[in-house]
Amino acid sequence: MFGSIPFNPGAQTPQKPRPDGGQPPQPPPPPPSASKTPRASARTAEQKVDNVLQAITDNNLNLATFLYLLFRLEKRDPRSKGGLDGINPFDKLPAQSDPNRATRSEKHQRMLTAFFNGTSKPHLGVILAEIWRNARETGDSPATTHPFEDKKPFTEIPLAIKAFATFASRAVIDMVGEEAERMVERRSGLHIRAQLKEGGRGSREDERASWAKIEDFSFEKGAQIAKENAPVLWNCMLKFTGYNEEEDQGPVIKYRPKRLVCTNAIMSLAFAKSNRANLIPLCRGIWMFSALAPKTMFRVESRLGMSVSYSSTHRALKNMSKEQGKEKKRDHGLGRVSEMVKGMAATAIQMDNIDPEAFNLTNLLERQAKNERRTLTADMILDDIDWTHLERVAAYQFLSVLIHHVPSLSNSDHRKHLKQFSDSGLKKFERPKNFQSKVYPLATNSADEMKVQELREAIIDFASTQLGITEETIDNRCWPFSGDGKTFDAFLRLRKQSSVEELTFESFGWMIPLLEVWHAKWTDLSRVVRGHHGDSTDPSSLAFFAQLTGCPQPADLRKVDFYDGQHLVNLSFEALVLNVWEQEFRTTDLVQHFEHMSTLPPFGDLVSRARRLSHSHASSQAYQFVSTPSQSMRNPGIPVGTEWTTSEEIQSTTPANPAPNPTPDTGPATSDLQDEGIAIPDPDPLPVPQPPDTRESDKAAANITLFLRDALWWREVCLAVSEGDTGRLLEMFKVWIFTFAGSKNPFYSTFLLEIYCNFKWEFSPELRHALMFYWLVNLSGLPGCYIELDLLQEHFNFWLEEMVQHKGKSFDDPFYREVVARNIHHFLKLKDEMEQRVQLQARTKRHTNPKLDNERNLLLSHIRQFQLNKYRAGRTYGFSVQDDFSVGHDKIVDGKLKKFIARSSEYATRLQARGYGAIEEGSEAERLELDEDLELEGRGLARRAGGHTSDITSSADGLC
């Protein structure tokens, strides 16, 4: 015992026990002697497997039988004939109490449970992978023999690879079948009903088809539904198409994006399984309807499960119209009427956040009865024009043309400053950002608005039948109805003739006629082109410009093609303005001139120059200077060109060949000289020589100056509309009163006089604000995207006319009233959105013109050659433009305004006779005589109206 304790002679005390047992390390034992028996080595994995296999053999089993007995759930004899027939892995599992259920020992069950629960390793996935790899190695190649057997039972598939592949495939097929059931369940969100039976069995209100559901759908949402409810099928299809996730990170594939194709296929499969899962097929059907697809296409697409049938589409659209009509009746809208070829169409605009007093009918009638327009004079309108604002408008347009033409300016802060200049210096009506209009197309009818009685019936249809405005619901409110010039005039005549009616609704005093903008703008465009067209032999005429650049000559100068006309006007205006800037900077290449500047001129300096140049070249004062042979008139700053002689007259109708490309101006810029401290005089275009003692007019320069002024005014209306600034619009309407009066469109001058009087005296401040806010619409909610209401209606009308020609029916047919007209806005919107939803690049609505730069350069060369922006005494080519503004002013002063006041005051007199306002002059006998005349007129109108009231009761509108 003591000998087991090591002895340390140098230690004073015994050592403490060690934590590993208290014993210090021992020397290794001596090697065993050869006479002792060696220890058996550990068995390898291969030896262990061999031992198990030997045990299987010793028990008269093979590997397959052993594995079957290991995993079987039922008592079957694998060695008896037919003992394994009928085994199907997807059959119902036997219950624990089933007498045929196989029995297992406790150890057997414990090991299987651990195996299937994943508590023993390696896991089943590893084992299956190894089995599949062995099957691939020992079986036929899948490349030569497909491993899947779609008909043979499992007991008859001897080859392992085929059995394995067949089992896996059938398992996937079984799971896909379960996924299909989930895809067509209501909770998937794919159910939508074209029609619901009220109180019908199984009907759900949340499945009713509506434009909100149609517009909310997207293929991305469809993909999410497929991934959540059918992940196996989704991944199989992605694998089939070769999809990889990197495609989502990169740019959109140009042709057939794989995720999109898979989504569409799965939605069609779901629709094939159940016609209730029809959301995307219904969207597709409505899209095809809006694209005027023929019925045969619906038949084929429906047969293939891509779309619902035509009848289902028709039924859905009809019921969506009815439902939206019911909703709109509870929220009365405002009719917007526009001319149709054989009928009338209208669009209601929803007005939100309006002061309740804005549409107070009594207030409106009292203001109208005051007849303050009787004090109107031409000088009053002139004084009311904000001329300072128009000068800023001219400077802005000159500056805008320069900045957008010169890359070094447009790519600098000058472009941002230009926007700030517009916002701070031009804006007259504030709007909230991102405002989006809500429009509701109404059902069409076959009325002719040129006939007052038919117009009356149409308004009753729009207002009463569809919008619910009746004698009982009018509630002392007034309602704006707008249209083009002819419709506006018809509104005024209807209101005046109906003013004798006792009932408020029948008198139409509740109707506020409003003139729409786009047709007025188009009329002014025709005025500008017609007035400046001239002869193609005159180098200062639009006819010459059009021939030089290859622009189409107007077929009818009374009503020019809008898009051809605006292209010619804008192209000519920009070329002339650029030449003015060339003269200002003494260069023939503005792009190179600014690129060679070491420092761009300050924005404020460009603004000052633009103010001076626009006054010198695009003002009435400049026109008077070059057109009037008066020595006392001061030159507003027009450069003087070379002396003109009659030998320079054009001898041929063929425009002169353009001059070769000018040499870029490489001289030192003004800013460079300033940087070097060199004193320079104030900027001036060119030295202006004193005119000769006897000054002569320059008809060519006068034509150009007047064109720049008129085109500038027209472009201002276009800019004001796009910005939604109806304040600027009203400012230009004051100018148009005179220009239309002096042209061949005197009726529009009268219409604008009516609008002027309305806004100046008869509309309350609240009503003025409401009308100005909703005079224009913005369907996108994006800045700079406002359009005129009548242009929107014309767009709708185009497609309505297309469908009329497509179907050959009248506009009062139920098909158009109940299916097409009320949904037209959504059809057009869906056509564009469908392309976006399938990841197609949005098509621009603008007509591109790759020759624009060439056309502008041709004009610039021509303008330089003939010095059209310079004064050359005595110059004339035979064509002289009339100043419509000056001529119109004279006509208004000479009697036009007096006639307008006398004629339009009749309505105020009739209102006074009904007790509104105060009768201005006249005895009681005169008033009684007037009442008698009105009563007789009213009886005649009532006789004409008898039996013609529309009995169509369908509700109308759509949703934005």
Secondary structure, 3 states (H helix, E strand, C coil): CHHHCCCCCCCCCCCCCCCCCCCCCCCCCCCCCCCCCCCCCCCCHHHHHHHHHHHHHHCCCCHHHHHHHHHCCECCCCCCCCCCCCCCCCCCCCCCCCCCECCCCHHHHHHHHHHHHCCCCCCHHHHHHHHHHHHHHHCCCCCCCCCCCCCCCHHHCCCHHHHHHHHHHHHHHHHHHHHHHHHCCHHHCCECECCCCCCCCCCCHHHECCHHHHHHCCHHHHHHHHHHHCHHHHHHHHHHHCCCCHHHHCCCCCCCCHHHHHHHHHHHHHHHHCCCECHHHHHHHHHHHHCCCCHHHHHHHHHCCCCCCHHHHHHHHHHHHHHHHHHHHCCCCCCEEEECCCCEEEEEECCCCCCHHHHEHHHHHHHHHHCHHHHCCHHHHHHHCCHHHHHHHHHHHHHHHHHHHCHHHHCCCHHHHHHHHHHHHCCCCCCCCCCCCCEEECCCECCCCCCHHHHHHHHHHHHHHHCCCCCCCCCCECEEEEECHHHHHHHHHHHHHHCCCCCHHHHCCCEEEEECCHHHHHHHHHHHHHHHHCCCCCCCCHHHHHHHHCCCCCCCCCCCCHHHHHHHHHHHHHHHHHHHHHHHHCCCCHHHHHHCCCCCCCHHHHHHHHHHHHHHHCCHHHHHHHHCCCCCCCCCCCCECCCCCHHHCCCCCCCCCCCCCCCCCCCCCHHHHHHCCCCCCCCCCCCCCCCCCCCCCCHHHHHHHHHHHHHHHHHHHHHHHHHCCHHHHHHHHHHHHHHHHHCCCHHHHHHHHHHHHHHHHHCCHHHHHHHHHCCEECCCCCCCCCEEHHHHHHHHHHHHHHHHHHHCCCCCCHHHHHHHHHHHHHHHHHHHHHHHHCCCCCCCCCCCCCCHHHHHHHHHHHHHHHCCCCECCCCCCCCCCCCHHHHHHHHHHHHHHHHHHHHHHHHHHHHHHCCCCCCCCCCHHHHHHHHHHHHHHHHHHHHHHCCCCCCCCCCCCCCC
